[in-house]
Amino acid sequence: MEQIPSLETVTQALQALYNNPDVVGKEKASVWLGELQKSVFAWQIADQLLRLNQSLESCYFAAQTMRTKIQYAFHELPQTSHQSLRDSLLEHAGKINPDTPPVIITQLSLALADLALQMATWHGAVGDLLQKFGTNTQHLQFLLEVLTVLPEEINSRSLRLGANRRLEVTEELKQACPVVLQLLEACLETCDGNDRVQAKVFRVLASWFSVAVIPQEHIVNTKLMQAPIQALASRECPSQLHETASDCICAALYCAEDLEKQQLLAQILFDGVQTLPDSYHWSVADEDSDKSVNYCRVFTEMAESFLDEIMKTPNQGLGSFTTMELLLTCVGHYLYEVAEITFNFWYRLSEDLYQRNSKDLNEIYRPYIQRLIVALCQHCQMDPDHDGVPDETGDFGEFRLRVSELIKDVVFIVGSSHCFSQMFDNLKSQSSVTSWETSEASLFIMSAVAKNILPEENEIVPQVLEAILTLPDTAHIAVRFTSIHLIGELCEWIERHPQFLDPVLQFLLNGLQHASLASAAANSLQNISTQCRDHMTEHFEGLVHIVQAMDTFNLSGDAAIGLLKARVIAGPPPPCCQAAVCCVLPAPLANTVNTPQALTTCHRLAAAFNPERTLISRWFTLCTLHLTLQGFEPTALIHMASGSPAVGEFHLMPTHSPAVGEPHLMPTHSPAVGEPHLMPTHSHSQSSSR
C-alpha cells in the first residue's frame, strides 16, 4: 500500500466485510483490510476511526489494529511518537462507558498494556492508570481489565521483551501492588453481591499471583484472600464466579510453592482449601461436573505445590496426607475427566520416590498407590453395551493409554507382582452375574505391568494364563482382545516357562482366525517369537502353516509384516522345511512388496535361510524373492537356502515367455558405463572375500 487511503474507503471496506452478502466481495475486503493493517498508515487510520466512533465494527477494527501494531510493529514508530501514542490511547480509554462492548475494552486494554511494557520511558504506568481511571465507576471495567492483562503480557512471546525489561516491569508491579490491592478490596466492599465485578477482581488477583508480585504480608489477612475461598465454599456460587475463584486460588497456590518466601501464604491457603471437601461432595451430589473439575484443580495444585513437604515431612504440617486423600476422592469421581486432572501429581510423586530409592518411603505411600490403581481400573471399564474390541483412538481410548502409562510409572511403589495379584483377585471375586467390562478392565491393568513380572513368579501368572487359555469362544470380544494383548506382554515370563508355549501358540492361532482379533494375535505372536526364539525351533512347522494361511486372516499391514517377522525371528528353518518355506513365504509378501517393511522383511528372510552367507549372497536371495513374486521358479532360492550352487553360478530363468510390456530378466543391450549389471561379472571367490 503506497499511500494512505481515505476514511471513506476504509469504511466501505468494513461495510463490505461485515454486511456484504457477496462472498467474493467479503474476501476482497478482508484481503485489502489485512494489507492496511500491515502498512504504516494503520496507526493513523486506527486513531481516526476510534475518534469518529461510527459503529461497533469500525471501533473494533480500529482497536484491534492498534493492539496488533503495538504488539508486532512497535518498531515502526520513532521514540518521539511514543508519548503522543500513549496520550491518544488514554484519551480513547477515557471515553469508555458501561455500554462499551467488551471486545473493544479488551483490545484497548491489551494495546495500553503492551505499550506500557514496551515504552521504557513510561515509568509508574500502573500508578498513572489508577489515578486516571480509579475514581470513576464508569471506567472500573476497563481498569480491572487492563490490570488483568498487564502481568499476563509480561511473558508474551509476541512482545519479545528483554530479560532486563521484564525484571524492571516486575519490580514496578511489586511497588504498585499495595495500591492495587486497596483498589480491589474497595471493589469487593462497594460491589458486594455483584458477581460480575467480583469475578473480575479474582481475575486481577490471579494475574498478579502468576508473576509473584504480591507480597504475602499484604494479602494473607485480608478479605481479598478470604473471598475466593468463601465463593468456592458456597453451594450457590454461580458457575462463572466459581471458575474465576478456582483460577485465583490455583495461581496463589502456584506462587506459594516457594515456601521460603511464601510460608504465611501457604499456610492460609492450606487451611482454606481444607474447608472445601464438603463443597466438592455437594457438586458431585448436584451432578455439577464443572464445579467438580474446579475443586479437583484446586486440590491437585495444592498437592503439587506442597509435594516437597509431603516428601520431607510425611503427614505433618503442610505435608499432611489429607491432601492425597482429597486427590483420591477426586479420582473416585464418576467422570474419568476429573480423575485425569490428578495424573501429574502421581507422576511427580513416583519420580521423587524413584530418585530417593527408599523402601521405607515406598511403604508409606504404598496404600495410596494401591487405592489409585483400583480406582483407575474402575475408570477403565467400558460401557456394558459396547460392541467390538476396545477403541484406542477416541477420547476414552486415549485416557486408557494414559492410565497404562501412569500405572507403569507408579507400579514400582507397590510392586508389579502385587498389582498383578490385586487385579487377579478382582477377577476371582467376580460372580456369574458380574459384567464382562469388569473383567476386561482388570486384564487391561494387568497388561500394563506384565513385562515387569519377575520370571521366578510361579503362583499368580500360571493361574492367570490358565484362566485366559480356557476362555470360551462366547466370551465378549473385548475380553478376548485384551487377553491376547496380555499374553503378548507376558512373553518374557513365558520364555522362562516354555511348558506354556504350546497352549499359548494354539490360543493365538485361534485369535488369528477371528477378524477382529487377528492383528492383535499377530502382534502377540511376534512378541512371543522374539522373546522365546530359543524355544521356537520345535514349533517351526506350525509357524509355516500359520504363514501359509495368512491370506485368510484379517490383518493390518503392520500386523502382516509382524507375522512374517515372527517366522524370521524364529531362526533358520530345518533342512527338511526349507523348500516349504521358499514356496510359502512369497505369497504373503506379495501383498506388501511395495512397502519399506516388506523390503526389510525380505532381507531378514534371506538372512534366516543361512545367516553365515555374505551380504552379496543375501542380496541374490532377496532378488530371488522378488522374482518369485513375479512368477519365476523358486528353485534358485531353494538352492540358495541349501547352500548350492555357488553365488556366481546360479541362474534365474522365467517360467514363461514375457508378454508385451512385461520386464525381461536378461538385458536386451550391453550395459553402458556406470549402469548396473544384473549378473555377476566376477568369480565367487572374489565376491566372498567381502
LOKEGU-207518 format. One line per 10 residues: for each residue x negated, y, z negated of C-alpha. Coordinates in steps of 0.02 Angstrom, whole numbers. Example, Ala and Ser with C-alpha at 12.3 -4.5 7.8 and 13.67 -1.06 7.14 Angstrom:
BEGIN
-615 -225 -390 ~ -684 -53 -357
END
This chain:
BEGIN
0 0 0 ~ -89 155 65 ~ 23 293 -1 ~ 143 318 -144 ~ 323 276 -99 ~ 467 390 -143 ~ 578 352 -292 ~ 724 334 -171 ~ 631 195 -79 ~ 592 106 -241
773 122 -298 ~ 835 49 -134 ~ 716 -98 -152 ~ 779 -130 -329 ~ 957 -119 -267 ~ 919 -248 -133 ~ 831 -362 -257 ~ 971 -367 -385 ~ 1129 -334 -285 ~ 1099 -381 -103
1188 -545 -61 ~ 1070 -574 85 ~ 935 -697 32 ~ 813 -634 162 ~ 837 -456 104 ~ 807 -508 -77 ~ 647 -596 -29 ~ 581 -446 67 ~ 623 -329 -78 ~ 537 -445 -202
378 -453 -99 ~ 374 -264 -74 ~ 402 -228 -260 ~ 266 -353 -303 ~ 145 -260 -192 ~ 196 -97 -275 ~ 159 -168 -448 ~ -15 -216 -390 ~ -53 -43 -320 ~ -124 104 -417
36 201 -380 ~ 133 88 -500 ~ 77 192 -651 ~ 162 349 -588 ~ 316 260 -518 ~ 348 167 -681 ~ 332 326 -784 ~ 454 419 -671 ~ 582 279 -672 ~ 579 274 -863
609 461 -870 ~ 756 451 -749 ~ 838 308 -845 ~ 956 275 -699 ~ 1001 92 -727 ~ 958 -63 -826 ~ 870 -138 -675 ~ 761 13 -642 ~ 715 35 -826 ~ 672 -148 -845
566 -146 -688 ~ 477 10 -748 ~ 445 -58 -924 ~ 385 -225 -857 ~ 272 -137 -731 ~ 198 -27 -866 ~ 165 -178 -977 ~ 83 -282 -838 ~ -25 -136 -780 ~ -90 -106 -957
-116 -292 -983 ~ -204 -334 -821 ~ -259 -171 -738 ~ -303 -54 -880 ~ -473 -29 -799 ~ -389 67 -656 ~ -362 218 -770 ~ -504 336 -815 ~ -533 358 -1001 ~ -471 538 -988
-297 471 -943 ~ -280 356 -1094 ~ -211 487 -1213 ~ -82 551 -1090 ~ -25 371 -1059 ~ -7 344 -1246 ~ 93 504 -1268 ~ 205 457 -1122 ~ 241 284 -1193 ~ 279 356 -1365
398 479 -1282 ~ 489 339 -1190 ~ 498 236 -1350 ~ 572 386 -1441 ~ 724 378 -1326 ~ 767 202 -1383 ~ 933 185 -1473 ~ 1039 41 -1539 ~ 1116 20 -1366 ~ 949 -5 -1277
940 -181 -1203 ~ 821 -295 -1300 ~ 724 -342 -1141 ~ 671 -161 -1117 ~ 625 -144 -1301 ~ 515 -299 -1288 ~ 425 -238 -1132 ~ 392 -64 -1204 ~ 333 -142 -1368 ~ 210 -253 -1277
149 -106 -1173 ~ 118 2 -1326 ~ 37 -142 -1423 ~ -80 -186 -1279 ~ -126 -4 -1259 ~ -166 12 -1445 ~ -278 -141 -1436 ~ -374 -85 -1282 ~ -383 102 -1318 ~ -534 105 -1433
-514 292 -1464 ~ -340 268 -1540 ~ -382 246 -1724 ~ -245 214 -1850 ~ -118 159 -1719 ~ -8 69 -1846 ~ 0 224 -1956 ~ 49 333 -1807 ~ 188 212 -1761 ~ 254 206 -1940
251 395 -1951 ~ 342 422 -1786 ~ 473 283 -1794 ~ 483 234 -1979 ~ 603 369 -2035 ~ 741 343 -1905 ~ 851 189 -1919 ~ 889 200 -1733 ~ 707 160 -1699 ~ 696 19 -1826
725 -119 -1699 ~ 584 -54 -1589 ~ 465 -27 -1735 ~ 490 -203 -1801 ~ 463 -273 -1627 ~ 300 -180 -1597 ~ 238 -230 -1771 ~ 276 -410 -1723 ~ 188 -415 -1555 ~ 36 -311 -1606
-50 -450 -1707 ~ 7 -582 -1583 ~ -80 -492 -1439 ~ -249 -485 -1527 ~ -293 -659 -1464 ~ -207 -640 -1295 ~ -315 -711 -1157 ~ -249 -586 -1031 ~ -318 -438 -1130 ~ -492 -514 -1147
-538 -411 -1298 ~ -717 -424 -1355 ~ -759 -503 -1522 ~ -812 -337 -1596 ~ -649 -254 -1543 ~ -549 -397 -1617 ~ -638 -377 -1783 ~ -611 -189 -1778 ~ -424 -207 -1744 ~ -405 -342 -1877
-486 -229 -2006 ~ -367 -87 -1959 ~ -219 -203 -1984 ~ -283 -252 -2157 ~ -295 -69 -2205 ~ -120 -33 -2142 ~ -43 -191 -2218 ~ 14 -116 -2386 ~ 115 19 -2298 ~ 189 -109 -2179
241 -221 -2324 ~ 327 -73 -2408 ~ 424 -41 -2248 ~ 476 -224 -2235 ~ 531 -232 -2416 ~ 633 -73 -2393 ~ 715 -152 -2240 ~ 769 -303 -2343 ~ 843 -192 -2478 ~ 936 -71 -2365
993 -204 -2241 ~ 1046 -337 -2366 ~ 1164 -457 -2280 ~ 1108 -406 -2106 ~ 1042 -572 -2040 ~ 975 -492 -1881 ~ 864 -368 -1972 ~ 811 -499 -2099 ~ 758 -615 -1958 ~ 653 -475 -1881
569 -443 -2049 ~ 524 -628 -2061 ~ 452 -622 -1884 ~ 341 -475 -1931 ~ 280 -566 -2087 ~ 242 -724 -1987 ~ 145 -624 -1858 ~ 37 -537 -1989 ~ 9 -701 -2084 ~ -50 -782 -1922
-202 -665 -1913 ~ -234 -673 -2101 ~ -221 -485 -2132 ~ -103 -490 -2282 ~ -197 -482 -2449 ~ -121 -608 -2568 ~ -111 -484 -2711 ~ 8 -377 -2608 ~ 131 -516 -2568 ~ 138 -654 -2700
256 -571 -2824 ~ 365 -475 -2702 ~ 538 -501 -2634 ~ 460 -524 -2464 ~ 384 -689 -2518 ~ 542 -749 -2604 ~ 663 -702 -2465 ~ 616 -836 -2336 ~ 615 -972 -2469 ~ 787 -916 -2528
850 -916 -2350 ~ 791 -1095 -2325 ~ 868 -1148 -2490 ~ 1040 -1084 -2438 ~ 1155 -1212 -2359 ~ 1250 -1073 -2270 ~ 1096 -994 -2192 ~ 1128 -955 -2006 ~ 1026 -1057 -1884 ~ 926 -913 -1810
880 -844 -1981 ~ 838 -1020 -2039 ~ 716 -1042 -1895 ~ 628 -875 -1921 ~ 615 -907 -2108 ~ 534 -1076 -2069 ~ 412 -994 -1949 ~ 367 -868 -2084 ~ 333 -1000 -2217 ~ 233 -1106 -2094
125 -957 -2048 ~ 98 -917 -2232 ~ 50 -1099 -2268 ~ -73 -1098 -2125 ~ -150 -941 -2197 ~ -154 -1020 -2371 ~ -264 -1163 -2310 ~ -412 -1052 -2355 ~ -394 -1086 -2541 ~ -548 -988 -2588
-462 -828 -2533 ~ -278 -876 -2549 ~ -262 -977 -2709 ~ -119 -872 -2778 ~ -25 -875 -2614 ~ -49 -1063 -2600 ~ 24 -1092 -2773 ~ 175 -981 -2741 ~ 210 -1071 -2577 ~ 187 -1242 -2655
310 -1204 -2794 ~ 434 -1130 -2672 ~ 431 -1275 -2549 ~ 456 -1399 -2691 ~ 631 -1323 -2714 ~ 687 -1371 -2537 ~ 714 -1562 -2538 ~ 897 -1546 -2586 ~ 922 -1422 -2444 ~ 843 -1546 -2325
965 -1681 -2381 ~ 1108 -1559 -2353 ~ 1051 -1535 -2174 ~ 1050 -1724 -2149 ~ 1223 -1741 -2225 ~ 1286 -1598 -2116 ~ 1202 -1678 -1963 ~ 1116 -1513 -1930 ~ 963 -1580 -1841 ~ 892 -1406 -1805
879 -1369 -1991 ~ 808 -1542 -2025 ~ 673 -1506 -1897 ~ 635 -1339 -1982 ~ 618 -1419 -2154 ~ 506 -1554 -2083 ~ 394 -1422 -2002 ~ 376 -1334 -2170 ~ 338 -1496 -2265 ~ 212 -1551 -2134
125 -1382 -2130 ~ 108 -1386 -2318 ~ 37 -1563 -2312 ~ -92 -1514 -2182 ~ -140 -1354 -2272 ~ -168 -1445 -2436 ~ -244 -1603 -2363 ~ -414 -1566 -2438 ~ -334 -1551 -2610 ~ -238 -1713 -2583
-404 -1799 -2549 ~ -509 -1712 -2681 ~ -383 -1715 -2825 ~ -258 -1853 -2784 ~ -87 -1821 -2861 ~ -147 -1670 -2958 ~ -101 -1487 -2934 ~ -89 -1441 -2750 ~ -140 -1620 -2711 ~ 22 -1688 -2782
88 -1841 -2692 ~ 261 -1763 -2692 ~ 203 -1684 -2529 ~ 181 -1855 -2448 ~ 347 -1909 -2521 ~ 429 -1763 -2430 ~ 347 -1817 -2268 ~ 403 -1997 -2287 ~ 578 -1933 -2321 ~ 571 -1843 -2153
501 -1998 -2067 ~ 658 -2086 -2128 ~ 770 -1963 -2035 ~ 888 -2046 -1912 ~ 809 -1947 -1767 ~ 637 -2003 -1711 ~ 601 -1824 -1654 ~ 598 -1771 -1837 ~ 481 -1912 -1888 ~ 362 -1870 -1746
329 -1697 -1819 ~ 231 -1777 -1961 ~ 113 -1878 -1850 ~ -31 -1755 -1850 ~ -43 -1761 -2040 ~ -58 -1951 -2039 ~ -191 -1939 -1904 ~ -292 -1816 -2007 ~ -269 -1918 -2167 ~ -331 -2076 -2082
-480 -1986 -2007 ~ -529 -1916 -2177 ~ -512 -2085 -2261 ~ -612 -2170 -2124 ~ -755 -2047 -2144 ~ -756 -2067 -2333 ~ -755 -2257 -2316 ~ -695 -2286 -2494 ~ -596 -2441 -2537 ~ -533 -2358 -2695
-462 -2211 -2597 ~ -385 -2327 -2469 ~ -300 -2421 -2609 ~ -224 -2258 -2674 ~ -144 -2213 -2508 ~ -103 -2389 -2453 ~ 78 -2391 -2518 ~ 118 -2232 -2421 ~ 49 -2302 -2258 ~ 146 -2463 -2285
307 -2364 -2302 ~ 259 -2261 -2150 ~ 238 -2417 -2042 ~ 404 -2489 -2098 ~ 494 -2326 -2059 ~ 411 -2314 -1888 ~ 462 -2492 -1850 ~ 642 -2443 -1879 ~ 624 -2294 -1763 ~ 554 -2406 -1627
714 -2507 -1617 ~ 803 -2490 -1452 ~ 990 -2466 -1433 ~ 1086 -2628 -1458 ~ 1169 -2608 -1288 ~ 1003 -2584 -1196 ~ 983 -2697 -1045 ~ 819 -2749 -969 ~ 640 -2731 -1028 ~ 578 -2583 -1132
563 -2421 -1034 ~ 391 -2345 -1058 ~ 423 -2189 -953 ~ 565 -2100 -1042 ~ 556 -1993 -1199 ~ 589 -2142 -1312 ~ 461 -2248 -1219 ~ 330 -2112 -1241 ~ 375 -2100 -1425 ~ 345 -2287 -1447
175 -2269 -1364 ~ 130 -2130 -1485 ~ 188 -2239 -1630 ~ 74 -2377 -1567 ~ -74 -2257 -1560 ~ -37 -2191 -1735 ~ -25 -2365 -1809 ~ -191 -2413 -1730 ~ -268 -2262 -1817 ~ -196 -2292 -1991
-188 -2481 -2000 ~ -363 -2499 -2074 ~ -295 -2421 -2234 ~ -175 -2566 -2264 ~ -267 -2699 -2164 ~ -216 -2769 -1995 ~ -178 -2941 -2065 ~ -66 -2867 -2199 ~ 28 -2762 -2070 ~ 46 -2915 -1959
110 -3014 -2106 ~ 228 -2874 -2156 ~ 307 -2873 -1984 ~ 318 -3062 -1981 ~ 410 -3057 -2146 ~ 535 -2943 -2060 ~ 559 -3075 -1926 ~ 579 -3217 -2051 ~ 703 -3119 -2156 ~ 823 -3097 -2010
980 -3199 -2007 ~ 1084 -3264 -1864 ~ 1183 -3103 -1861 ~ 1027 -2994 -1850 ~ 1024 -2896 -1688 ~ 886 -2926 -1561 ~ 818 -2748 -1568 ~ 756 -2775 -1746 ~ 651 -2924 -1692 ~ 585 -2832 -1539
529 -2682 -1643 ~ 433 -2795 -1764 ~ 348 -2882 -1618 ~ 304 -2713 -1544 ~ 219 -2656 -1704 ~ 127 -2822 -1714 ~ 60 -2798 -1537 ~ -15 -2631 -1590 ~ -128 -2715 -1719 ~ -151 -2887 -1640
-326 -2854 -1574 ~ -384 -2809 -1749 ~ -334 -2977 -1822 ~ -486 -3074 -1881 ~ -513 -3238 -1785 ~ -527 -3327 -1953 ~ -344 -3288 -1994 ~ -257 -3457 -1996 ~ -96 -3427 -2092 ~ 13 -3297 -2007
-41 -3295 -1824 ~ -8 -3482 -1794 ~ 168 -3458 -1861 ~ 194 -3305 -1751 ~ 134 -3397 -1596 ~ 241 -3547 -1638 ~ 394 -3435 -1652 ~ 355 -3347 -1488 ~ 315 -3504 -1389 ~ 480 -3582 -1441
585 -3432 -1391 ~ 739 -3492 -1297 ~ 775 -3429 -1122 ~ 932 -3350 -1193 ~ 830 -3228 -1298 ~ 850 -3046 -1249 ~ 738 -2999 -1104 ~ 657 -2858 -1205 ~ 609 -2980 -1344 ~ 528 -3096 -1217
439 -2949 -1134 ~ 363 -2886 -1296 ~ 318 -3064 -1347 ~ 221 -3086 -1184 ~ 130 -2923 -1216 ~ 90 -2978 -1395 ~ 13 -3140 -1331 ~ -100 -3041 -1215 ~ -157 -2935 -1362 ~ -197 -3092 -1464
-322 -3151 -1332 ~ -472 -3136 -1450 ~ -387 -3241 -1582 ~ -334 -3371 -1453 ~ -515 -3386 -1393 ~ -564 -3449 -1566 ~ -413 -3566 -1569 ~ -414 -3650 -1397 ~ -286 -3778 -1452 ~ -155 -3644 -1417
-216 -3612 -1241 ~ -110 -3743 -1153 ~ 59 -3689 -1226 ~ 12 -3506 -1204 ~ -28 -3529 -1020 ~ 134 -3625 -996 ~ 231 -3486 -1083 ~ 152 -3355 -970 ~ 188 -3461 -816 ~ 372 -3462 -865
362 -3273 -879 ~ 287 -3259 -705 ~ 441 -3342 -635 ~ 556 -3207 -705 ~ 566 -3049 -601 ~ 571 -2929 -749 ~ 431 -3018 -844 ~ 312 -3061 -702 ~ 200 -2908 -710 ~ 184 -2915 -900
145 -3101 -890 ~ 12 -3070 -757 ~ -71 -2937 -864 ~ -72 -3050 -1017 ~ -140 -3193 -912 ~ -282 -3081 -856 ~ -320 -3037 -1039 ~ -321 -3221 -1087 ~ -432 -3269 -940 ~ -554 -3129 -978
-572 -3169 -1162 ~ -560 -3358 -1150 ~ -671 -3382 -998 ~ -771 -3523 -1075 ~ -611 -3624 -1101 ~ -532 -3592 -931 ~ -627 -3719 -826 ~ -513 -3861 -877 ~ -364 -3753 -830 ~ -435 -3706 -660
-315 -3812 -560 ~ -167 -3735 -648 ~ -229 -3561 -606 ~ -244 -3612 -424 ~ -62 -3666 -424 ~ -12 -3502 -503 ~ -105 -3401 -372 ~ -34 -3512 -236 ~ 142 -3466 -292 ~ 101 -3282 -316
204 -3227 -167 ~ 359 -3290 -256 ~ 328 -3182 -409 ~ 395 -3005 -425 ~ 226 -2923 -462 ~ 170 -2743 -452 ~ 13 -2708 -351 ~ -94 -2690 -507 ~ -23 -2848 -584 ~ -56 -2946 -424
-237 -2890 -423 ~ -246 -2933 -609 ~ -182 -3108 -574 ~ -316 -3133 -442 ~ -445 -3067 -564 ~ -384 -3195 -691 ~ -434 -3331 -569 ~ -601 -3249 -529 ~ -645 -3217 -710 ~ -613 -3400 -749
-780 -3437 -665 ~ -839 -3536 -513 ~ -719 -3672 -458 ~ -768 -3854 -474 ~ -833 -3927 -309 ~ -677 -4029 -286 ~ -569 -3872 -289 ~ -672 -3754 -181 ~ -584 -3795 -19 ~ -415 -3771 -102
-468 -3601 -169 ~ -526 -3545 3 ~ -359 -3590 78 ~ -254 -3520 -63 ~ -330 -3350 -103 ~ -318 -3262 67 ~ -129 -3262 73 ~ -101 -3161 -88 ~ -243 -3045 -38 ~ -156 -3005 125
-26 -2902 33 ~ -158 -2789 -45 ~ -300 -2799 80 ~ -298 -2614 114 ~ -316 -2562 -67 ~ -479 -2525 -158 ~ -430 -2650 -291 ~ -419 -2787 -159 ~ -594 -2750 -96 ~ -661 -2758 -273
-571 -2923 -299 ~ -645 -2992 -137 ~ -819 -2951 -199 ~ -782 -3040 -362 ~ -711 -3189 -270 ~ -869 -3200 -167 ~ -973 -3195 -325 ~ -863 -3326 -407 ~ -895 -3454 -270 ~ -1081 -3451 -303
-1147 -3319 -424 ~ -1326 -3364 -377 ~ -1305 -3304 -198 ~ -1388 -3144 -141 ~ -1295 -2983 -105 ~ -1304 -3019 82 ~ -1231 -3191 54 ~ -1085 -3114 -41 ~ -1064 -2988 99 ~ -1043 -3126 226
-920 -3213 112 ~ -823 -3051 99 ~ -820 -3038 289 ~ -755 -3216 296 ~ -614 -3173 178 ~ -561 -3026 284 ~ -571 -3128 444 ~ -471 -3267 365 ~ -334 -3141 330 ~ -332 -3104 517
-306 -3287 565 ~ -482 -3358 577 ~ -526 -3529 509 ~ -588 -3529 329 ~ -714 -3665 374 ~ -861 -3547 361 ~ -801 -3489 191 ~ -793 -3669 132 ~ -971 -3694 191 ~ -1022 -3536 102
-940 -3596 -58 ~ -1028 -3763 -49 ~ -1196 -3684 -8 ~ -1220 -3731 177 ~ -1256 -3687 313 ~ -1383 -3551 284 ~ -1332 -3371 297 ~ -1419 -3343 462 ~ -1342 -3500 538 ~ -1156 -3493 510
-1040 -3426 645 ~ -862 -3365 637 ~ -752 -3418 782 ~ -572 -3366 806 ~ -438 -3500 814 ~ -354 -3414 962 ~ -399 -3302 1105 ~ -370 -3121 1057 ~ -220 -3043 1139 ~ -223 -2875 1223
-259 -2742 1093 ~ -323 -2865 962 ~ -500 -2841 897 ~ -636 -2953 966 ~ -752 -3034 844 ~ -900 -3032 962 ~ -958 -2863 1029 ~ -924 -2831 1213 ~ -1079 -2722 1231 ~ -1253 -2713 1163
-1254 -2603 1008 ~ -1332 -2435 1030 ~ -1471 -2371 923 ~ -1405 -2344 748 ~ -1247 -2449 774 ~ -1218 -2592 650 ~ -1247 -2772 708 ~ -1111 -2895 664 ~ -1227 -3044 674 ~ -1391 -3050 576
-1546 -3008 677 ~ -1671 -3081 556 ~ -1705 -3251 482 ~ -1631 -3322 324 ~ -1799 -3315 236 ~ -1809 -3128 266 ~ -1633 -3095 205 ~ -1655 -3196 47 ~ -1810 -3101 -3 ~ -1695 -2963 -66
END
